[in-house]
Structure formats: C-alpha cells, structure tokens
Amino acid sequence: MNRKAWLLTPVVATMLIAPTFSGEKGGVDLTGPYDVVPNWMKPIEEGVTTFVVSVFAESPDRILVTSTGATPGKQVGTFNPKTPGAKLDHLMLVMDRNGNVIEEWRQWFSLWGNPHYVRVNPYDPEKHVWFLDREAQQIFEFTRDGKTLVKTLGEKGVAAADDKHFGRPAEIVWLPDGTAFVADGYQNRRVVKLDKDGKFVMAWGTEGKGPGQFGGIVHGIAVDAKRRVYVTDAGNHRIQIFNENGTYLDEWPVPGPVRIMVTQDQSVWVLDNSAQRMVKYNTAGKLLTYWGTAGDFPGGFAGTHDFSVDSEGNLYIDVGFNHRIEKFVPKPGADRSRLVGQPMK
C-alpha cells in the first residue's frame, strides 16, 4: 500500500454549512456536546499544506502532532510525494494550548520515512514519546523533550511478520504493568504483544474474515481494565475483542472504525471514518450515544484519523482531509455522558 493510503475512507463528501448559529430558532447540532475552537491549529508554514495524521494530548499545554509531509499551495486528499515541491517536513510538532508550534523535532527527520502515530505511555512517569513510522517499519521511543532516542524496535526499511520486524505498524497501547500491544498494521494483519522492555512475546492475526482474522488495515487498538484488547477491523466492518493472549472473545459490527479508546469509566469510544462520527459503546458493545457529521466547516469530519483528550476534557481530532487538528471544548452544561472521558491510566 502506498503512502497515500493512510486513511481508511478514500472519498468523503464535504458540506459548506455555517458552523455556528445565533438566536433561538433553526440550526443543527453539528458538534454534539462540544464547541469547536475555530482555526485552533495555526499555519505551520505559510502557503503550504501540512498533512497532519496524528494527535496526542500529553497535557492541555503540550499537544503532540505528526504529519506525513507538506506540499506548496492548498491541497486536497492525502500527501503525494510526487507533487511538485512536496517535502518530508513538519513530521513531528509540539503545540501549546492555542495551537501554536512550540517545538519541531527536526533532529530526527533523517530517521523517519512516513510518520503514523505518536503516543505517550500513560503509566510512564517520565512521559517518553513513542513514534510509529510506517515507511521505516519501526517504532521509536524518545525522551519527553525529544533530545534522546531511547529505543528502536524493528529494522529500518525491512517489513516482515516475525519476532524482530513489523509490517507498517499503526498504533501502540499499554497495560499498567508495561505490557504493550502493537496494531501491525498497514502491511501485516496482526497484533504484536511486547513485554515491558519492548521484547516480542507473541502475535496473532491473519488475512481473512473469520474470528481473529482481519480484512484490511489493523489500525486502532485499545485495552480495558480487564486486560481485554479491542482491535479495529474496518475491512470487515467490525471491532474484534481478544484476551491479552490473542484468544478471540467477541466482535461488534461497526461501519468503519479507525481509532478506539477505552476511558477510565470503561466506556469505549470509537472514531468511525465511514459514518463520520464519534461513537460511544459500553464494554459489552451496546451503543450509548454518538455525534459528528461530515463537512469542511470548523468541527466537520472529513477523513478523520485520530483523537485524544487532555486533562481538562478538551478533545482533539485529526481531520485528515481538512488538513488540521480540531480542538473541541465542552459546552457549558453539556451532558457529560456524551463527552469523551479521560483515557485509562
């Protein structure tokens, strides 16, 4: 699969709808229990489209953002390295609460090929940053300030489905004891389990439609308090649930799940890239609530790819086809059951 295929839905309709309404008549509830902050993410480089792909809110004042590259002018769709003037730039950014870039980790650009996700292990007191690179076939662990490379998993440029390699890895998630699970990924069709030191323990999954098989990208992954592992299987329009050793437990029909997160109250939030919605389930798969709609207005969804919540309850969504990170702030008096809660830790 080429660089352009990092989103699960290739075509998304857009709507030109006014994002806000005044008075007591008319209007549509477009952003659910949130108000969107218009133009939150400031331009990274004037006159250039930056193709943001991932977001992680370490804190309200430190938002980590990755991109797949940058292209001159106003662009549509995903990053194409063959576009005149295209460059592998702005790959790893840190933003403040107002959407201004305060750090850019250029010192590591020579290591990377095609960034996918950035994450912080919530159980790590040092808040090391984990960077998943699809093109390099590697996962990197850095110190919080980005000055030191702590660990590298996988072999650069070599894709395989064994105990030392990945096949375009997509996401990583942790249990409290340091056990990690990797959604592997865009080329492989498996989940990889690692111990607290990053050493291979086991893997499960193959191509297919049956239990424990995946019909496309193994993209999003999450764990709950019972150490169950939730994996998005958008190719088969479902989420599959396993125990921590890969035993199939259950599956839920979901149109196009791209990212999944279990919150501290054991709610399961799914970003669905087909329905263009944020969807809430309980751990038994019961649908509880949802909100969101397609559009290119502030708060609209188009090629959504990732989301994160900070400690103040602000929600950040990577809206890939709109080439921005949207910040959503809870509305005063909002129904808290419709707000994305705090992630497990």
Buried (B, 14 or more C-beta within 10 A) or exposed (E): EEBBEBBBBEEBEBEEBEBEEEEEEEEEEBBBBBBBBEEBBEEBEEEBBBBBBBBBBBEBBBBBBBBBBBBBEEBEBBBBBEBEEBBBBBBBBBBBBEBEBEBBBEEBBEBBBBBBBBBBBBEBEEBBBBBBBBBBBBBBBBEBEBEEBEEBBBBEEEBBBEEEBBBBBBBBBBBEEBBBBBBBBBBBBBBBBBEEEBEBBEBBBEEEEEEBBBBBBBBBBBBBEEEBBBBBBBBBBBBBBBEBEBEBEBBBEBBBBBBBBBBEEEBBBBBBBBBBBBBBBEBEBEEEBBBBBBBBBBBBBBBBBBBBBBEEBBBBBBBBBBBBBBBBBBBEEBEEEBBBBBBBE
